Amino acid sequence: MKQIISIIFIAMLLPSLSYAEDQANHKIKEPVSGIKSLSPKLRGLLAKEMQALQNGMQSIIPAYVSGNWNEIAQIADKMQGSYILKQSLSDDQKKELHTSLSSSFLKLDQQFHYLSGMLKHVAKNKKTELIGFYFSKLSETCVSCHTQFATHRFPALEPKEPMTEHSH
């Protein structure tokens, strides 16, 4: 039964991932975000946060398919609270983040943490369908951000060049 639920959940998730990629392909790309221009310490913090978020996302699926709503709420709470700009950074580090990272990157990051809060809320209230919905929205946000700012790490998300001519 758990396998069937897992398969159904993944089948529901796949269209949302392709939707996020499609959405990113239709947007005009901003210049590269400037992540590479961050100091090594801030890049390390950002990488550490991204790894923690990935671990959280991967932990949600088994909790979801086994009905462990409390675990999902705890994971979502950790993801919501990991917001790098809310960590105890020095004023200089905060300034570096705001001047180096694009507004699009910051908006996607804020969106992810907002959706994490919503996931926590619906998990606490045991709203099964909404847990799947918010997990899907979180996944879309990840894919959109990676498509815009991290194709060097995720080359499969590199937007494909549109064909200019059709010939046989």
N, C-alpha and C positions, 0 to 999 in steps of 0.2 A: 504494500500500500504506500509506504514511504517513497518507493521508487516512482510510482505513478504520480504522486504529488510533486516530486522533484521534477519529473519530466514535464508535467503541466506547467509548473512555475517557470522553468527554463523556456518553454515554448511561448509563454506570455512575455517573458523578458526580451527575447530576441527581436521582435518587431520594434520595441522601444529603442534598442541599441542602434538598429539600422535607421530609425527615424532621427536619432540624434546625429548620426553621421551625415544623413541627408541634409538636415538643417544646417550643419556646419559647412557643407559643400556649397550651399546657396548664399552664405554670408560673405561679404567682402572681408578678406583677412586684413587685420591690423598688422602693423609691423611687429616683429618678434618682441615679446614682452619685456625683455631685459633681464630675465632670470639669470642668464649667464653673467650679467654685470653685477649681480649681488656678491657681497663678500663671501668668502668660503664658509664662514660661520653661519650666515643666514641661509646660504644654499643648503648647508647641512641640516639646519632646522627644518627647512621646507621639505627636504628629502625624507627626513625622519617623520614628519607629519604625514606625508603622502603614503609612506609605508604603513603607518598606523591606520590610516583610513582604509587602505587596501585590505589590511588584515580584518578590520571591522566589517567591511562589505562582505568578505568571504565567510565570516562567521555568522552572518545573518541567515544565509540560506538553510543550513542545517537546523538552526533555531526555529525558523519559519515553518519548515516542513514537519517539525515535531511539536509545534504548538507551544513553544517556550517563549511566551510573550514577554515575561520579565527579563529574560536574557536579551531579547531584541531591544527592549527599552533601555537596558544598561549599556548596550553597545552603542545605540543611537545617542545616548547622553554623552558618552565619551567622544563620539565623533563630533557632536555639536560643540563640545567644550574644547576641542583641539585647535580651534581657530587661531592661527599663528599670530594674527594682529592683536589678539587678546592676551597672548602670553606676556610674561614679564620681560619685555624688551626695553632696552635703553631708548632714550629719545632719539639718539642718532640712528639706531637700528630701525625705529619706526619711520623716521624720515627717509631712510634708504629704501625701505619697502614701498612707501607711497610714491617715491620718485622713480623707482626702477620698474615696478610692475604696472602694467597697463590697467586702465579702468575696466576693460573687459575681463581681465584675469581676476581682479578684485571682486567684480560683480558675480562671476561664476563661483568664486570661493564663498562669498556671502550666501549665494543661493544654495550651495551644498549644505552649509551649516544650518540654514533656515529649514531645509527639507529634513535634515537630521532631527531637528527639534519636532517637526511634525510627525516623523516616524516614531519618535519616542512617545509622543502624545497618543497616537493611535494604538501603539503596542500596549501602553498602560491601560487603555480602554478596551483592549482585546478585539479590535476591529480588523478582522482577518483580511477582508478585501482591501481596506485602506493601507494595511501594512504592505501588501503586494504593490499597490499603486505608488506609495512613497518610495519603496525600494527601487521600483522602476524609474521614477523621476530622479533619484539619486544617481542611478546608473547612467541615465541620459546626460546628466550634468558632468559626470566623470568623462564620458566619451567626448562631449562637446569641448571640454577644457583640454583634454589630451589632443584632440584634433587641431585645436587652434595653437596650443603652446608646447606640446611635447611630442611631436612626430619624430623628433630625433631619438626618443625612447620607445615610441610606438609607431614604427614605420608603416604598419598596415593601415593606420588611420590617416595617412597622407592622402589628401584629396586627389582624386584622379583628374588628370588633365582632360578637359572636354575635347572631343574630336572636332577639328575645324573643318575638315572636308570629308565627304563620304565618297569613296570610290571603290570600284570592284576590280 
